[in-house]
Amino acid sequence: MNTLDIRPLTDEHPFGARIGGVTRDNAADEDVRQKLRDVFWDRGMIVFEDIEQSEDMQFALSDVFGPPQVYAIKGLSIDTGKRQGIINIGAREGEGTIVEFDGRRRAGHVPWHFDACYVPKLNRAGVLRLVSNPPEGGMTGFADGVQMYQALSPEWQAKAASLSVIYYQYNMQQNQRFGMPDDWQLIQLQEMAQTLSEASKDIPRSVHPAVWERKTGEKVLHVSPWQADGIAGQETSEGDALLEELIQQMYAVMKPYWHDWKTTDMLIWDNWRFLHSAGGYDPQYGRDVRRTTIQGDYGLGCLLEEWKDRAAAPA
């Protein structure tokens, strides 16, 4: 069995790890697999360094953490001829969504979010592999919900813990309602994003708690600005203002890690604990990123109508 090289992500961040020495062979060893799962639970995200760059290795690594979730979205799913479960979340030159804020245009920018917030059942994790990246930019950010909750004031900890947030898949790109820069402008919408947006109008909204507690006792601030649609039971201007203020409080305390990709990296993050963001890059370039998704359900999400029924039920 090869020895794993396990190190902190950085000296500044209380989360994350770097691991070297993972191969297809030792990824099949149960002792190694359990060690990787333990680090994942404890640290929340892992950068795997100097790892074989192949679909087979990505599937082998993903299988350590759970069964794959297969996306049935035309244009995203990739047929490898071997297995289903890899999607392409990049865009070719000139074809991606382009936005402008803070005085700069950028392609491929994705705001802070957790994946599939708009459905009740949250996937467990995502595994990323970079095929090609622009010469500058193209970084991926990660923000730990445990760190953010602990950094909130006691007042905001209490406020956040009392809230459930509504999510709506339609609130992407030009439809995002909360946590937006004041000077944000949509310059170009990727064709696939437009198709997904239109197809999602009739999808029911879901609800997730703004704060939840891990089995080891840590509380997690878990609010996705992207696709948020209000506070359950408070769909009013006052409720919207409260959600916006909570998001701004979250932005003020988050200490994100921005991963500057190497072509020898793969990366996994805990979707129940972390927010992530794509920083974007110069629109003259493209980017090719492959992702596998790990199935899961933390059991705390529900459809909005179910939440309303529970709220109306006698105590």
KETORTI-566374 format. One record per residue (C-alpha): x, y, z; residue in one letter. Coordinates in steps of 0.1 Angstrom, whole numbers, plus 5000, padded with zeros to 4 digits. Example, Ala and Ser with C-alpha at 12.3 -4.5 7.8 and 13.67 -1.06 7.14 Angstrom:
BEGIN
512349555078A;513749895071S;
REM end
This chain:
BEGIN
500050005000M;501450344990N;501850605018T;499550905015L;501051255019D;498451445038I;498951815045R;496852125055P;495352315026L;497152635036T;498552785068D;495653035069E;492552815064H;490952605091P;489552365065F;490752165036G;493651925029A;496151845002R;496851474996I;499451324973G;500150964965G;496650854955V;496650604926T;494150384909R;495650084927D;495550224963N;492150384957A;490850034957A;492349954991D;489749985019E;492250125044D;493150405020V;489550465011R;488550505047Q;491450735054K;490350955025L;486750955037R;487951055073D;489951345059V;486951455037F;484551455067W;487051635089D;488451895065R;485551925040G;487551955008M;490651794994I;493051884967V;494551574952F;497951654939E;500051484912D;497251244904I;496651064872E;494651274848Q;492151044832S;488450964833E;489250624848D;491050794877M;488251044882Q;485750764885F;488050564908A;488450854931L;484750944930S;483850584939D;485750614972V;483150864984F;479950714971G;477950614941P;477750854911P;474751084903Q;474051074866V;472851404851Y;470351374823A;470951724810I;471451734773K;474751914765G;476351854799L;476551474802S;479551314784I;479250974769D;482750824776T;481750484761G;482650334795K;480450484823R;477950764827Q;478451034853G;480951284839I;479651624829I;481351914811N;480852244829I;483152454808G;482652644775A;484552694743R;486053024733E;483353284727G;480453054737E;480253104775G;478253334796T;479953674800I;479253914828V;480754244839E;481254384875F;483954554894D;485054714861G;485954384845R;484354144820R;484653774827R;483453454812A;482553144832G;481853334864H;479453144887V;478353314920P;478653154954W;476352864958H;475852504968F;474852254941D;471252164935A;469852384962C;466652404942Y;465852034949V;465151874983P;467851604980K;471351754981L;474151564964N;477051474987R;479951604968A;481551704935G;484851594920V;486551824895L;489251764870R;490652034847L;491251944811V;492252304800S;492352644817N;492952994804P;496453134810P;495153364837E;492053334860G;489853024860G;490152984897M;487652804919T;486652944953G;485552744983F;483952885015A;483452675046D;480052695063G;481452595096V;483952885095Q;481253125084M;478853035112Y;481453055139Q;482553405126A;479053545127L;478053755157S;475853575183P;472953785171E;473253675135W;473953315145Q;470553315162A;468753495134K;470253255107A;469352945128A;465753045128S;465453075090L;464652845061S;465552955026V;463552904994I;465452814962Y;464252824926Y;466252684897Q;465052964875Y;467053224895N;470253184875M;472353444858Q;470153734848Q;467453614872N;469553604904Q;467853804932R;470153814961F;473853884968G;474554054935M;477254324930P;475554664924D;477354714891D;476654354877W;475654334840Q;474954044818L;476854074785I;476253734769Q;474253434781L;475453094771Q;472952904749E;472852614773M;472252834803A;469353004784Q;467852664776T;468152544812L;466652864825S;463652844803E;463152474811A;463252534848S;460352794851K;457752524862D;460052334885I;458752354921P;460752544946R;462652384975S;463452475010V;466652425030H;467652545065P;470052835066A;471852665094V;472152295101W;474252085126E;476651805117R;476651485137K;479951595153T;478251905166G;479552185144E;476952425130K;477052505093V;475852835077L;474552705044H;472952975023V;473252984985S;472953344971P;472653194936W;469053064931Q;467753194965A;464153304962D;463253424997G;462653315032I;460053045038A;457053195056G;458453545050Q;457953615013E;457653985019T;459854285012S;460954265049E;461853905045G;463753965013D;465654245031A;466554015059L;467853745035L;469954005017E;471354125049E;472253775060L;474053715028I;476054035032Q;476953925067Q;478053595053M;480153765026Y;481753985053A;482953695074V;483853425048M;487453345044K;487453165011P;490152954995Y;490753024958W;492252724940H;494752814913D;494552494891W;497452284881K;496952024853T;497951754878T;495151834903D;491751684911M;489551824938L;486551724960I;484351934982W;481451865007D;478352004991N;476451995025W;479052215041R;480752435015F;479752704991L;481852734959H;482252984931S;483953004897A;485953324895G;485853364858G;488453444832Y;489153664801D;486253604776P;488753554747Q;489553204762Y;487652884769G;487752644797R;487252264799D;486252124833V;484951774839R;482951684870R;481551374887T;478851404913T;478451184944I;474951094954Q;473651184988G;470851335010D;471351505043Y;467651475049G;466751835057L;465451965024G;461851955012C;459552114986L;458052444996L;454552304997E;455652035021E;457352305043W;454052495043K;452052185053D;454452125082R;454352485093A;450452475093A;450252145112A;449152165148P;451952165173A;
REM end
